[in-house]
Amino acid sequence: MQNKDSIRYSRHYSLPGFGEEKQEKLQSSKVLIVGAGGLGCPVLQYLTAAGIGTIGLVDGDQVELSNLQRQVLYNMEDIGQSKAKVAIRKMKKLNPDISFQCFDTFIDAANIMEIMKGFDVVVDGTDNFESRYLINDAAVILGIPVVFGSILGFEGQVSVFNYGEEGPTYRCLFPEAPNPLDSPNCNELGVIGVLPGMVGTLQANEIIKICTGIGKPLSGKLLLIDALTNSQHAFGYPLNPENKEIKRLKKLHYDCSIDQSDRSIDASTFIAEEENWKNYLIDVRTQEEYKRFNRGGLNIPLQNLSSQLNQLKQMDKVLLVCLSGSRSKKALTYLSEAGFENVLHLESGYEGLKEGLNDNLS
């Protein structure tokens, strides 16, 4: 009589070069997924289905309506709930034999070493440079390989960092983080909904290869995916031995950890005081976005902010606004570091403003 594993994983058992031996390796592997968003969702689903023995999931975010266009693990009933908790609850129904570890938090320098310790592989499904460098440095210190993925617009990237003694790291490919004003994300420039599934599936494949020892991981190679042409290109990058000598977490050349608790206003406050802010509103979206919709004020795209400092210094106060609050928060950090004091940003941006208007109408 067949046991349940031989039935569940029968297609792996019958796969030439895989079989029961490789399946057992999957079941003894421990994989940490950082990010339960567009990339983390397909990675989590496929690794759960594949039978990875222990899966950790890290994300301190909640499900939002705008996530559902690409994060297909979630539905309308999940909005407002913890992504990590919802995702794991659903994955337990897919494969109850998996041991899940839920980290309902965002990674930072204070917790990342403890979270990553004990895992065999880390999946980087984040969408910002601070987290990517942090994951890389912690992985080098702990000696853990990282399966990296990124998406933006119609293009994606996949690579494997810190794989073995000769495996290049994220810093070998990208030695320095870009200026925060020049690093847009999906919230700002958008992403075609199917792309996270394409890239996340490729990440899951790399994980299976690493855990079982089959095939050749993308160590020292960056795979570029173009969803518009359905093309893929890979190019190599060398190891810089200095990047394997990291002994402690490094600080980026810009600091996004400034206390902004007293430098923001919420939607309801803005709605009540909008007349008072009309002459001080700085919209940091692109010109095209501003033309489609705006609430007045001056349009200075985020990337142009540094060239307009003299103009901003003439203003008594400034309220920064964008679509989701992401770019305005970057602008706030930049201006704060430049010495501006009387500067605020609108939390959740225009998206939050719409919710605030709906709340007032209900």
C-alpha positions in Angstrom: 0.0 0.0 0.0 1.3 3.4 -1.0 1.9 6.0 1.7 0.6 9.5 1.3 4.0 11.0 0.3 4.5 8.5 -2.5 1.1 9.7 -3.8 1.5 13.4 -3.2 5.0 13.6 -4.7 4.5 10.8 -7.3 5.5 13.1 -10.2 8.7 13.9 -8.4 9.3 10.2 -7.6 9.0 9.2 -11.2 11.1 12.1 -12.5 14.4 10.9 -13.9 17.3 12.2 -11.9 15.0 13.2 -9.0 13.1 10.4 -7.4 12.6 9.7 -3.7 16.2 10.7 -2.7 15.8 14.3 -3.9 12.3 14.5 -2.5 13.7 13.6 0.9 16.2 16.4 0.6 13.4 18.9 -0.1 11.6 17.6 3.0 14.7 18.1 5.2 15.3 21.7 3.8 14.6 24.9 5.6 13.8 28.0 3.4 13.1 31.5 4.6 11.0 33.8 2.3 11.3 37.5 3.0 8.3 39.2 1.6 4.8 37.8 1.1 3.9 40.1 -1.8 4.1 39.6 -5.6 7.2 37.4 -5.6 6.7 35.8 -2.2 3.2 34.5 -3.1 4.2 32.2 -6.0 7.4 31.1 -4.3 5.5 30.2 -1.2 2.9 28.3 -3.1 5.3 26.2 -5.2 7.6 25.4 -2.3 4.7 24.3 -0.2 3.4 22.1 -2.9 7.0 20.8 -3.6 7.3 19.6 0.0 10.0 21.9 1.5 10.1 20.7 5.1 10.3 24.0 6.9 9.2 27.4 5.4 9.6 30.7 7.2 7.7 33.7 6.0 8.6 37.3 6.9 6.3 40.3 6.2 4.8 42.9 8.5 2.4 44.3 5.9 -1.4 43.9 5.5 -3.3 42.9 2.4 -4.6 45.9 0.4 -7.0 46.1 -2.5 -4.2 47.2 -4.8 -2.3 44.0 -4.1 -5.0 41.7 -5.6 -3.9 42.6 -9.2 -0.8 40.5 -8.9 -0.7 38.8 -5.4 -3.2 36.1 -6.4 -2.9 34.2 -3.1 -5.1 36.8 -1.5 -8.8 37.7 -2.0 -11.2 40.4 -0.9 -11.9 38.8 2.4 -8.2 39.1 3.3 -8.0 42.9 3.0 -6.7 44.5 6.2 -5.2 41.2 7.6 -1.6 40.2 8.1 -0.1 38.9 4.8 2.2 36.5 6.6 -0.6 35.0 8.7 -3.1 34.8 5.9 -0.6 33.2 3.5 0.5 30.5 6.0 -3.1 29.8 7.0 -3.9 29.0 3.3 -0.7 27.1 2.7 -1.5 24.8 5.7 -4.6 23.7 3.7 -2.5 23.0 0.7 0.1 20.9 2.5 -0.5 20.3 6.3 2.8 18.4 6.6 4.9 21.5 6.2 6.3 23.2 9.3 5.7 26.9 8.9 7.3 29.8 10.9 5.5 33.1 10.8 7.3 36.4 11.2 4.7 39.1 11.2 7.2 41.9 11.1 9.5 43.8 8.8 13.2 43.0 8.7 15.6 45.4 10.1 19.2 45.4 11.4 18.0 44.5 14.9 16.1 41.3 14.0 17.4 39.9 10.7 20.3 37.9 12.1 18.0 36.1 14.5 15.3 35.5 11.9 17.7 34.1 9.3 19.6 31.9 11.6 19.1 28.2 11.0 17.7 28.4 7.5 19.4 26.7 4.5 18.4 29.3 1.8 16.8 32.7 1.9 14.4 34.0 -0.8 14.6 37.8 -1.4 11.1 38.9 -2.4 11.5 42.5 -1.2 11.0 45.7 -3.2 13.5 48.1 -1.8 17.3 48.5 -1.7 17.6 48.8 2.1 16.1 45.3 2.6 18.2 43.8 -0.3 21.5 45.0 1.1 20.5 44.0 4.6 19.5 40.4 3.5 22.8 40.2 1.5 25.0 41.2 4.3 23.3 39.0 6.9 23.5 36.0 4.4 27.2 36.5 3.9 27.8 36.6 7.7 25.7 33.5 8.2 26.9 31.7 5.1 23.5 31.3 3.5 22.7 31.5 -0.2 20.1 34.0 -1.4 17.7 33.5 -4.3 17.0 37.0 -5.6 14.1 38.3 -7.7 12.9 41.8 -8.7 10.1 43.2 -10.8 9.3 46.6 -12.3 7.0 47.5 -15.2 7.3 44.7 -17.7 10.8 43.5 -16.7 12.1 41.1 -14.1 15.4 39.8 -12.7 16.5 36.6 -11.1 19.9 35.5 -9.6 21.5 33.5 -6.8 23.9 35.2 -4.4 26.4 33.9 -2.0 26.2 30.3 -3.3 29.2 28.5 -1.9 32.7 29.9 -1.3 33.0 31.3 -4.9 29.5 32.6 -5.3 29.3 36.4 -6.0 27.1 38.4 -3.7 24.5 41.1 -4.3 27.2 43.7 -3.6 29.3 42.2 -6.4 26.5 42.9 -8.9 25.4 46.2 -7.3 28.3 47.6 -5.2 26.5 50.7 -4.1 22.8 51.5 -3.4 21.4 54.2 -5.7 20.2 57.5 -4.4 16.7 57.0 -2.9 15.3 59.6 -5.3 16.4 57.5 -8.2 15.1 54.1 -7.1 11.4 53.8 -8.1 9.3 50.7 -7.1 6.1 49.0 -8.3 4.0 51.4 -6.3 5.4 54.3 -8.4 5.9 52.9 -11.9 3.5 49.9 -11.8 4.0 46.3 -12.8 2.1 44.0 -15.2 0.1 41.6 -13.0 1.5 38.3 -14.4 5.2 39.3 -14.1 5.5 38.4 -10.3 4.2 34.9 -11.1 6.8 34.5 -13.9 9.7 35.7 -11.8 8.6 34.0 -8.5 8.2 30.7 -10.3 11.8 30.9 -11.5 12.9 31.7 -8.0 11.1 28.6 -6.7 12.9 26.6 -9.3 16.3 27.9 -8.1 15.4 27.0 -4.6 14.6 23.4 -5.6 17.8 23.1 -7.5 19.9 24.4 -4.5 18.1 22.1 -2.0 18.4 19.0 -4.1 21.7 19.6 -5.9 20.3 19.2 -9.3 21.0 21.4 -12.3 23.1 24.6 -12.2 21.9 27.5 -10.1 22.1 31.1 -11.4 25.1 31.8 -9.3 27.2 34.6 -10.9 24.5 35.2 -13.5 21.7 37.7 -13.7 18.7 36.5 -15.7 16.6 39.3 -17.3 13.0 38.7 -18.3 11.1 40.9 -20.7 7.3 40.2 -20.5 6.6 42.3 -23.6 8.8 40.3 -25.9 8.7 37.0 -23.9 12.5 37.0 -24.0 15.2 36.0 -21.5 18.8 37.0 -21.4 21.5 36.1 -18.9 24.8 37.8 -18.3 27.6 37.0 -15.9 29.2 39.1 -13.2 32.4 38.3 -11.2 33.1 37.7 -7.6 34.7 40.5 -5.6 36.4 38.6 -2.7 36.1 41.7 -0.4 32.3 41.3 -0.5 32.6 37.8 1.1 34.5 39.3 4.1 31.6 41.1 5.7 31.7 40.6 9.4 28.9 43.0 10.5 25.8 44.6 9.0 26.7 47.6 7.0 24.8 50.9 6.9 23.7 52.3 3.5 25.0 55.6 2.4 21.5 57.1 3.0 19.3 56.6 6.1 15.7 55.8 5.7 15.1 55.2 9.4 14.5 58.8 10.4 11.7 59.1 12.9 8.8 60.4 10.8 6.1 59.9 13.4 5.5 63.6 13.8 6.2 64.5 10.1 3.1 63.1 8.5 -0.7 63.8 8.4 -3.4 61.3 7.7 -6.2 61.5 5.2 -8.9 62.8 7.6 -6.6 65.6 8.8 -5.8 66.7 5.3 -9.5 66.6 4.2 -10.4 68.9 7.2 -7.5 71.3 6.6 -7.1 71.1 2.8 -7.7 74.8 2.2 -4.8 75.6 4.5 -2.4 73.5 2.6 -3.2 74.5 -1.0 -0.3 76.9 -1.2 2.2 74.5 0.3 1.3 71.2 -1.5 4.2 69.6 -3.4 3.2 66.7 -5.7 6.2 64.4 -6.3 4.5 62.2 -8.9 5.5 62.3 -12.6 4.1 65.0 -14.8 1.9 62.4 -16.6 0.4 61.3 -13.3 -0.1 64.9 -12.2 -1.9 65.8 -15.5 -4.3 62.8 -15.1 -5.3 63.8 -11.6 -4.2 66.3 -8.9 -5.4 68.3 -6.0 -3.5 71.4 -7.0 -0.1 72.5 -5.6 3.2 72.4 -7.3 4.4 69.4 -9.3 8.0 68.5 -8.7 8.7 64.9 -9.7 10.8 63.0 -7.1 13.8 62.7 -9.4 13.8 66.5 -9.8 13.6 67.3 -6.2 17.3 67.9 -5.6 17.4 70.6 -8.3 14.5 72.5 -6.7 15.8 73.0 -3.2 16.3 76.7 -3.5 12.6 77.1 -4.5 11.5 74.9 -1.6 13.5 77.0 0.9 11.4 80.0 0.0 8.3 78.2 1.3 7.2 78.6 5.0 6.1 74.9 5.1 5.8 72.0 2.7 3.3 69.1 2.4 4.6 66.3 0.2 2.1 64.1 -1.6 2.2 61.2 -4.1 -0.1 58.2 -5.1 0.5 55.8 -2.2 2.8 57.8 0.2 5.9 55.9 -0.8 7.5 58.6 -2.9 6.5 61.4 -0.5 8.1 59.5 2.3 11.3 59.2 0.3 11.1 62.9 -0.4 10.6 63.6 3.3 13.7 61.6 4.2 15.7 63.4 1.6 14.6 66.9 2.6 15.0 66.1 6.3 18.6 65.1 5.7 19.1 68.3 3.7 18.1 70.3 6.7 14.4 71.1 6.0 12.4 71.2 9.2 8.9 72.3 8.5 8.1 69.5 6.0 5.3 66.9 6.2 4.0 64.2 4.0 0.5 62.8 3.4 0.3 59.2 4.7 -1.0 56.7 2.1 -1.1 59.5 -0.5 -4.1 60.0 -2.8 -5.0 56.3 -2.4 -5.5 56.9 1.3 -7.3 60.2 0.6 -9.9 58.3 -1.4 -10.5 56.0 1.5 -10.8 58.9 3.9 -13.4 60.5 1.6 -15.3 57.2 1.5 -15.2 57.0 5.3 -16.7 60.4 5.6 -19.5 59.5 3.3 -20.4 56.3 5.1 
